[in-house]
Amino acid sequence: MSYDRSDAYELPPFHRDFRASGERLTRIGVGEIGGKAHGLAFVDRVMRRALPADGFPEIEMGIPTLVVVATGVFDAFMERNDLSDLALSDLPDDRIALAFQKADLPTEMLGDLRTLTECMRTPLAVRSSGLLEDALYRPFAGVYATKMTPNNQADGSTRFQRLAEAIKYVYASTYFKSAKDYIRSTRHSIREEKMAVLIQEVVGEAHGDRFYPNVSGVARSFNYYPVGGAKREEGVVDLALGLGKTIVDGGLSYSYSPARPKSPPPFASPRELMANTQKAFWAVNVGKLPVFDPIAETEYLVLAGLPEAEYDDTLRHVASTYVPQSDRLSPGVGVDGQRILNFAPLLQLDSYPLNAAARALLAACRDAVGRDVEIEFAMAIPRARGARAQLGCLQLRPMVVSEVEVQIEAAELAAPDTLLASDRVMGNGVVDTIADVVYIKPGVFEARHTKRIAGEIEQMNSRLLGENRPYLLIGFGRWGSSDPWLGIPVQWGQICGARAIVEATRPDMMIEASQGSHFFHNITSFEVSYFSVWHESEPGIDWDWLDGRPAVAETEFVRLVRAPAPLLVKVDGRSGRGGIWHRG
């Protein structure tokens, strides 16, 4: 089996009676199906061939029902509505999105869309599948939009209209500023991109006004940051309650090695674990319709807390309970106490063989692709005991893992010209083309300002992109987190000119890197070196050298400085050790 894009997948046309046809992957329109759809068609083949149907009797594994609106529909939409000049302009995102909403979808596809909303009454995820997406060394993870629609309104015309709005929003996101900046950084032109759209059933169940899966996950066959005796080649899995938005947007999730699911997490105490695990989850709002806002990606999403999940009875398989009398955790929710999302009933008690299924899926896809892979999935656990859980594979991407040997001696990391060093570095190789450093000024940083800081970083990125100057980016907390209290909430397009990135901790912001985020995938695929520097480590970061350089540009929270000679960046991917030297 080949993962080469020349190995085209001929999805059958969407049929007005497609439920009866039994087809799970179909196509509307002519043209190409895009990178994301290609990956799902590929993994569907892998699962059918490599995973026996009776291999996991407690879990039904597969691809959620999927309809691809092919690129020919996008071409017709753009041409008939004369949108190209507007789309390629410098108008702000909301103006572009509103113009797309006012445009008409091609009439020849409307009957199929209306039929789709009549046949499918569960929430739908409308996702991008561009021609440039998910190709090796050219990822577009999280660059374009995904929009959920509840698809449960009693009026069929309303369901149809909401689906059409979601498709047009995804089309518009092709031309949002962050996407344009991103494409500039890949040496491609926005004119090359054509957008297919996936319409996919959301995995999950309704719990009152909320629809969501019990578990969402991102599994990787290679682990850049192994801890507790885990090995890089054993991989890593990130798990979260609710929609996968929590993980891919860089929120708090639970990470573990699939080869060691019962190993304790790297926290000193249950209280430290409580402070660093998920507190809220995303769900589709299937209740009262929100304020109409077709140009908002989260229009039909709702953020809820663990008390709401306990009310929904969705914590039984994913939580443990803190017992203060013994200062320990009890798997499950059988006793009263504070709940902690550590997925112990699944990972330690095997209430469902989630880990075994994830390992089997990872191994099958890695063998089929011929390199390390990343898989997004979701699982719905039934309320009735003994019923089968539903595990849906949502996306497959190849990973980039460099095998170049780099030697770094311990003495090098303590040299006088060391700008920073760490033993928790992702990447591999040597870079000596960076002279510019964009960094957040430590003396004025506060978490409450992270949204403003993101805007100032974007200004620096746009300037350096225009000057074709790669740069080193240094900040605090988790880059790319959607939660501004965990780090800087930038999108990849806002920092896409960086060729080395540093996450520094502070006493008031000690956040582990999220390996399951879209942001993280783009970093690895672009082979950007990624340093995690603990605030108490030695030698840490030489802030005095940075502050002593004259500013090329400066804002309230951010400085751009330029070294007299290119920096030397070295990362040993085997040991996870790396350093940056200013050499003057």
Secondary structure, DSSP 8 states (H G I E B T S, - for coil): ----TTS-----B--TTHHHHT-SEEEESSS--HHHHHHHHHHHHHHHHHS-TTS-TTEEEE---EEEE-HHHHHHHHHHTT-HHHHTS---HHHHHHHHHHS---HHHHHHHHHHHHH--S-EEEEEEETTTTBTTB--TTTS-EEEE----SSHHHHHHHHHHHHHHHHHHTTSHHHHHHHHHTT--GGG--EEEEEEE--SEEETTEEE-SEEEEEESS-SS--TT--GGG-EEEEESSSTHHHHTT---EEE-TT-TTS--S-SSHHHHHHTS--EEEEEE-SS-----TT-TTTTEEEEEHHHHHHHT--TTT-EEEETTTTEEEESSSSSS-EE---HHHHTS-SS-HHHHHHHHHHHHHHHHTS-EEEEEEEE--SSTT--EEEEEEEEEE-----------HHHHTSTTEEEEES-EE--EEEEEEEEEEEE-TTT--GGGHHHHHHHHHHHHHHHHHTT--EEEEEES-TT-SSTTTS----GGGSTTEEEEEEE-BTTB-----TTSHHHHHHHHTT-EEEEE-TTSSS-B-HHHHHHS-EEEE-SSEEEEEEEEEEEEEEETTTTEEEEE---
